Amino acid sequence: MTRVQLIGVGKEYPARGKQAAPVVAVDDVSIDVASGEIHAVIGYSGAGKSTLLRLVNGLERATSGRILVGTDEITNLPESRVRVVRGGIGMIFQQFNLFHSKRVAANVEYPLIVAKVPPTERKRRVAELLDFVGLSDKATAFTDQLSGGQKQRVGIARALATNPGVLLADEATSALDPETSQEVLALLKRVNSEFGITIMLITHEMEVVREIADRVTVMDAGRAVEQGDVFDVFSNPKTETTKRFVATALPTEPNAAHLEELRRRHRGKLVTLTFRDGDVDQPVVFQTIADRGVGVSIVHGGVTDVGGRSFGRLTLELIGDDLKIEHAVAALAQHAELEVLA
Ligand SMILES: Nc1ncnc2c1ncn2[C@@H]1O[C@H](COP(=O)(O)OP(=O)(O)OP(=O)(O)O)[C@@H](O)[C@H]1O
């Protein structure tokens, strides 16, 4: 169980060439990852996510701010001590980074050899880890005989070998198909819940955050532009960046073009209702409409899960005479967040 704190962290790369300006890859980012938490950092390409991860594992030095991994302030430590701290950090990668010339068991054993763990203990630990990731039967296979999902499971077993307090995941499921991604994310959830390992992951995929994270930081152009509980951030996005991510995975209001199309097909009044975490009783909503003598059909949207809580956005067509619809809208507004689509 390890807490990871980034306090006003910045990373600037020097200018290359005479005309070029320095690149500010990470700009004044603060993230407090509680021990045992799964924290996702999401952003588009170039947002600074990978740089941030390299600062946390001490592969690069921050130009400003402080980073603490547990009680070790790695931004202050000499390189020899940073290496020791890195021993308590597991890493998994998009391209798995396995040794292709070694068998599965040898890949998992490698960090134990580096850590000078005695052979019998190593064998026991490797067997235990392969069992945990469900690959006991692949111990003697070469890694290029494995599927992508199996390779990442080897990566996870290897990362866990030395009992790290923190696991850093760099786009760990980006190279995998959706179903395999789900399996790997489920395994990471078990890593977190069974061993209490803090997980910090970077991704450009909203699905990953939705599936696994407790809290999220949204990065854009090196800065942390939104941060908080996954449900709070995504059910009420404030910045354009977050809104774009939300639109890829959560039910939204129809966009302008879609609204035109809906208008053409539906003559009634269109309204969008937002349901947050069961704070709206759906039967009451539909009863309210029926009680006013108004017909209803769902024309867009849905209900889904985010951060383990339900979130819904439904666009409804209200059908009936104008006055009744007006009353129904007024009554609905008492029960739910409602927007009339003008
Ligand atoms: N070693 C480096 N030298 C100079 N500039 C760098 C270096 N590493 C990263 N950058 C720059 O820093 C910015 C952030 O890059 P970074 O790779 O951290 O973003 P990212 O969000 O991880 O994107 P991606 O998912 O595409 O890797 C980019 O503008 C990139 O060009």
The ligand as an ORCA input file, in Angstrom:
! r2SCAN-3c Opt
* xyz 0 1
  N      12.484     13.276    -24.722
  C      11.753     14.306    -25.180
  N      12.344     15.390    -25.727
  C      11.614     16.424    -26.182
  N      10.275     16.479    -26.154
  C       9.615     15.427    -25.638
  C      10.319     14.284    -25.137
  N       9.393     13.389    -24.685
  C       8.183     13.937    -24.905
  N       8.316     15.159    -25.478
  C       7.208     16.069    -25.834
  O       6.419     16.280    -24.694
  C       5.032     16.332    -25.018
  C       4.282     15.271    -24.233
  O       4.668     13.975    -24.714
  P       4.184     12.614    -24.048
  O       4.782     11.492    -24.814
  O       4.427     12.658    -22.592
  O       2.610     12.688    -24.313
  P       1.547     11.509    -24.219
  O       0.316     12.125    -23.650
  O       2.104     10.359    -23.508
  O       1.291     11.169    -25.736
  P       1.379      9.717    -26.462
  O       0.196      8.965    -25.949
  O       1.286     10.061    -27.908
  O       2.699      9.147    -26.065
  C       4.955     16.161    -26.531
  O       4.889     17.440    -27.103
  C       6.266     15.482    -26.870
  O       6.667     15.806    -28.176
*
